[in-house]
Amino acid sequence: MIETVFGGPWGPLVIFLLRIVDVSLATTRMLLSVRGQKLVVPLIGFVEVLVWLFAAGNAIRFLDSPLHVVGYAAGFATGNVVGLWVEEKLALGLATVRIISEHGGVELADALREKGFGVTEFSGQGREGVVEVVYTVARRADVSRILELANYWSPDAFVTVEEPRAIHRGWLLQKRRK
């Protein structure tokens, strides 16, 4: 049965699709392992290797077929794109957002607090003079909301979004109070 599927005209397509799955899982697994997701990473790796065994094994079995080889390579390339897209949609983890504004920083900080974000604000000295700095750590899934507010209150602000390596204490990590 498997020989018939992979050896037939649908074989290159099946290998292509399997590679998309296994490379997407690999990309997601690597990005999650960098973020310290210790429970889900081994499970993803297990499924990834099972899928890869079928894809690679059958691509090697039909190395004399250019379509099988192209299906394998194209699946790898497409799987990278799909894996990055999946990880972006999952938006797991936290992000540090720093907004430096010549004006509107105080209003932005208040608006972020109204939306439930913890915010630290302070003034600084930029190239053109005094600036307002707004700093928050939030879930990656909330970054787009923060950027929308920043754009509304200070459309010319300089904004950086980074991934914190480690976080100790703070309001975001406290247990919810009743």
VMD Tcl script that draws the C-alpha trace (Angstrom):
set ca {
  {0.00 0.00 0.00}
  {2.67 2.54 1.03}
  {4.82 1.47 -1.91}
  {1.89 2.11 -4.24}
  {1.18 5.58 -2.82}
  {4.78 6.80 -2.83}
  {5.74 5.07 -6.09}
  {2.73 6.35 -8.02}
  {2.04 9.73 -9.56}
  {0.91 11.13 -6.18}
  {4.17 10.16 -4.48}
  {6.02 13.45 -5.08}
  {3.02 15.40 -3.78}
  {2.76 13.22 -0.67}
  {6.49 13.68 0.00}
  {6.09 17.44 -0.55}
  {3.23 17.61 1.97}
  {5.04 15.45 4.52}
  {8.09 17.71 4.28}
  {5.92 20.77 4.86}
  {4.61 19.13 8.03}
  {7.96 17.95 9.36}
  {9.89 21.15 8.60}
  {7.05 23.29 10.01}
  {7.20 21.23 13.18}
  {11.01 21.53 13.27}
  {10.89 25.31 12.85}
  {8.23 25.68 15.52}
  {10.09 23.28 17.84}
  {13.36 25.20 17.53}
  {11.72 28.56 18.17}
  {9.82 27.19 21.17}
  {12.95 25.56 22.59}
  {14.69 28.95 22.52}
  {11.73 30.25 24.54}
  {12.12 27.47 27.09}
  {8.91 25.55 26.35}
  {10.23 22.34 27.92}
  {7.03 20.30 27.88}
  {5.80 20.70 24.32}
  {9.20 20.67 22.54}
  {9.89 16.92 22.97}
  {6.36 16.03 21.83}
  {6.73 18.12 18.69}
  {10.14 16.55 18.08}
  {8.69 13.04 18.34}
  {5.99 13.70 15.73}
  {8.46 15.63 13.56}
  {10.87 12.67 13.35}
  {8.09 10.19 12.57}
  {6.90 12.30 9.66}
  {10.46 12.93 8.49}
  {11.19 9.18 8.42}
  {8.34 8.60 5.97}
  {9.24 11.59 3.80}
  {13.00 11.04 3.71}
  {12.79 7.26 3.46}
  {10.50 7.40 0.47}
  {12.38 10.21 -1.22}
  {15.55 8.11 -0.96}
  {13.71 5.04 -2.23}
  {12.77 6.97 -5.39}
  {15.97 8.96 -5.94}
  {15.83 8.07 -9.61}
  {12.66 10.17 -9.95}
  {13.35 13.90 -10.37}
  {9.79 14.68 -9.26}
  {10.29 12.89 -5.94}
  {13.54 14.80 -5.33}
  {11.92 18.12 -6.25}
  {8.93 17.31 -4.02}
  {11.30 16.67 -1.12}
  {13.29 19.90 -1.66}
  {10.22 22.05 -2.33}
  {8.54 20.67 0.78}
  {11.57 21.68 2.82}
  {11.50 25.26 1.48}
  {7.74 25.61 1.92}
  {7.87 24.03 5.38}
  {10.20 26.79 6.60}
  {7.72 29.46 5.53}
  {4.77 27.59 7.02}
  {6.65 26.93 10.28}
  {7.47 30.60 10.75}
  {3.85 31.53 10.00}
  {2.54 28.96 12.54}
  {4.92 30.18 15.24}
  {3.92 33.78 14.57}
  {0.23 32.89 14.89}
  {0.85 30.99 18.13}
  {2.62 34.08 19.53}
  {3.79 32.24 22.62}
  {5.98 33.96 25.15}
  {6.56 37.54 26.15}
  {7.80 40.67 24.43}
  {9.41 43.84 25.69}
  {8.08 46.96 23.98}
  {9.97 50.23 24.28}
  {8.42 53.39 22.84}
  {10.42 56.60 22.67}
  {8.36 59.65 21.84}
  {8.91 63.38 21.64}
  {5.32 63.85 22.77}
  {2.38 61.62 23.63}
  {4.27 59.24 25.90}
  {2.32 60.11 29.05}
  {-1.02 59.69 27.25}
  {0.15 56.42 25.74}
  {1.25 55.11 29.15}
  {-2.17 55.98 30.60}
  {-3.96 54.32 27.67}
  {-1.88 51.16 28.08}
  {-2.64 51.06 31.81}
  {-6.37 51.44 31.02}
  {-6.07 48.36 28.80}
  {-4.50 46.40 31.66}
  {-0.82 46.58 30.76}
  {1.92 47.27 33.28}
  {3.91 50.30 32.15}
  {7.03 52.09 33.28}
  {7.52 55.58 31.97}
  {10.40 57.98 32.32}
  {11.94 60.90 30.52}
  {15.16 60.76 28.59}
  {17.40 62.82 26.38}
  {17.27 62.16 22.65}
  {19.15 63.72 19.77}
  {16.56 66.49 19.44}
  {15.98 67.05 23.16}
  {13.76 65.63 25.89}
  {11.83 62.44 25.07}
  {9.29 60.32 26.89}
  {10.07 56.62 27.21}
  {7.31 54.07 27.73}
  {8.35 50.53 28.58}
  {6.17 47.46 28.96}
  {6.46 43.69 28.99}
  {3.45 41.86 27.59}
  {2.40 38.63 25.95}
  {3.52 38.46 22.32}
  {-0.13 38.05 21.35}
  {-0.78 41.57 22.71}
  {2.03 43.35 20.84}
  {-0.17 44.38 17.92}
  {-2.62 46.08 20.33}
  {0.25 47.93 21.98}
  {1.61 49.06 18.61}
  {-1.85 50.29 17.56}
  {-2.07 52.41 20.71}
  {1.46 53.69 20.19}
  {0.64 54.66 16.62}
  {-2.51 56.46 17.77}
  {-0.90 58.45 20.60}
  {2.50 59.01 19.05}
  {2.66 58.14 15.33}
  {6.28 59.34 15.00}
  {7.58 57.39 18.00}
  {10.64 55.15 17.81}
  {9.51 51.65 18.81}
  {11.48 48.50 19.54}
  {10.05 45.08 20.28}
  {12.38 42.51 21.76}
  {12.10 39.11 23.33}
  {13.19 39.07 26.97}
  {15.56 36.24 27.84}
  {14.48 36.01 31.47}
  {12.01 37.83 33.69}
  {12.03 37.85 37.50}
  {9.06 39.17 39.44}
  {6.84 42.02 38.30}
  {3.11 42.47 37.97}
  {2.85 40.24 34.89}
  {4.10 37.19 36.79}
  {2.07 37.72 39.94}
  {-0.92 35.50 40.66}
  {-4.22 37.19 39.93}
  {-5.79 38.76 42.97}
  {-9.46 38.21 43.75}
}
mol new
graphics top color blue
foreach p $ca { graphics top sphere $p radius 0.5 }
foreach p [lrange $ca 0 end-1] q [lrange $ca 1 end] { graphics top cylinder $p $q radius 0.2 }
display resetview
